[in-house]
Amino acid sequence: MTSLVVSLVALVVLLIAAFIFVAWRDRRRLSTPEDSAAGRDATSAQERHAAERHAAQGEVWRRGQNPGST
């Protein structure tokens, strides 16, 4: 029974160590310039879309505020 518990504990410790090593290795991996450029492009497109949506909503609100508008 003791050897089974020790074996299981050793297996769990090895699995945790492998997980930590892989996570550490992946964090140290450098991103490519293309990844950074794609991220900037996506952020730019998202901000542009938000600005256009905001302008369109403001236009609808202003049209509703004009007296005599149809």
Backbone torsions as a table, in degrees:
resi	resn	phi	psi	omega
1	MET	NA	-42.2	-179.7
2	THR	-63.8	-41.1	-179.5
3	SER	-66.4	-32.9	177.1
4	LEU	-66.0	-44.9	179.2
5	VAL	-63.8	-44.1	179.3
6	VAL	-63.1	-40.6	178.6
7	SER	-64.6	-43.4	178.6
8	LEU	-64.5	-42.2	178.5
9	VAL	-63.0	-42.6	178.7
10	ALA	-63.3	-40.5	178.2
11	LEU	-63.7	-44.4	179.0
12	VAL	-63.3	-43.1	178.9
13	VAL	-62.5	-42.6	177.9
14	LEU	-64.4	-40.0	178.2
15	LEU	-65.3	-42.4	178.2
16	ILE	-64.4	-42.9	179.0
17	ALA	-62.8	-40.9	178.6
18	ALA	-64.9	-42.4	178.6
19	PHE	-61.9	-45.0	179.3
20	ILE	-63.8	-41.7	179.5
21	PHE	-62.8	-45.3	-179.6
22	VAL	-65.1	-41.2	178.3
23	ALA	-63.7	-42.0	179.3
24	TRP	-64.7	-43.2	180.0
25	ARG	-63.7	-42.1	-179.5
26	ASP	-68.4	-34.1	178.2
27	ARG	-67.9	-31.5	-179.1
28	ARG	-79.7	-13.4	-179.2
29	ARG	-64.9	131.6	-179.1
30	LEU	-82.3	141.7	175.6
31	SER	-82.4	153.9	-178.8
32	THR	-83.4	159.3	176.2
33	PRO	-59.4	-30.3	178.9
34	GLU	-65.4	-36.0	178.3
35	ASP	-63.4	-43.0	179.7
36	SER	-65.5	-42.5	179.8
37	ALA	-64.6	-40.7	179.2
38	ALA	-64.7	-39.2	177.7
39	GLY	-64.1	-42.7	177.8
40	ARG	-65.3	-40.8	179.2
41	ASP	-63.5	-42.2	179.9
42	ALA	-65.0	-42.5	178.6
43	THR	-63.9	-41.6	179.3
44	SER	-62.5	-45.4	179.9
45	ALA	-63.6	-39.4	179.9
46	GLN	-65.7	-43.2	179.3
47	GLU	-67.1	-38.3	178.0
48	ARG	-64.0	-43.3	178.7
49	HIS	-62.2	-42.6	179.5
50	ALA	-63.6	-40.6	179.1
51	ALA	-65.8	-41.3	178.4
52	GLU	-65.2	-41.0	179.1
53	ARG	-65.0	-40.9	179.0
54	HIS	-63.4	-43.2	179.5
55	ALA	-64.4	-41.2	179.7
56	ALA	-65.0	-40.1	178.9
57	GLN	-67.2	-38.0	177.4
58	GLY	-65.3	-37.2	178.8
59	GLU	-65.7	-42.0	178.0
60	VAL	-63.4	-42.3	-179.7
61	TRP	-64.1	-43.1	180.0
62	ARG	-65.0	-38.2	179.1
63	ARG	-64.5	-34.0	179.7
64	GLY	-74.5	-18.8	-177.4
65	GLN	-90.4	-17.4	-177.8
66	ASN	-73.0	126.0	177.3
67	PRO	-70.6	138.8	178.3
68	GLY	82.6	4.8	178.3
69	SER	-80.8	152.4	-177.9
70	THR	-104.9	NA	NA
